[in-house]
Amino acid sequence: MSTGYVDPKRQEARQSYTGNRLTDSQFDEAWNITAIIHREIRKSGSFREKLTAYAHAFACNESLDPMRGETILRDIYSARHGESMNQTRKGLMEREAILRDTGDDQALHHARMVETLIQDGPTMPFYRAYDISAVEMARQHGVTESGAKSMMKEAFEKAEGRDFYISGKKLEEQYHRPVREAERASQRSDRQRQRTGPQM
């Protein structure tokens, strides 16, 4: 009887020296924590604080020494991603350094996407548009999201001669705020109708 798709990376990590010695629940928790740490590296280029916090929580919950908890998380991460946390971080930093030298056009393109996201379609606040565009740039170029954000800001200010944040907040006030206020008014009206019940 088939149990469905099994992720080969997960299976490989489970059969690793460390993974093989964990209970099912311990492995599941370690596996999930490595996903959180990987996401943090992609976001900020750092992992030390998250690793320390999660290793401590994992170890306490499993009655392990915190250093042992950290070793388990590092081993499962390496089995999962084929490289250490630090190698992942270094790779992102190296690509970021190259892109900083050559990628003004790409950064400016993604900065302009922020303006488009605020103005068009289902409008959104500046912080959301900035994040969406930075995540897209980071994925396309293999850099951190924080690095993408700083490059976008620098490229925009260099090309436009004005502050990126102030410009984005002005667009938010012009395009997003009226939509948000209309939605809030509609929700208040709906709640009022629900409280008073149908009118006879």
Disulfide bonds with the S-S distance in Angstrom:
none
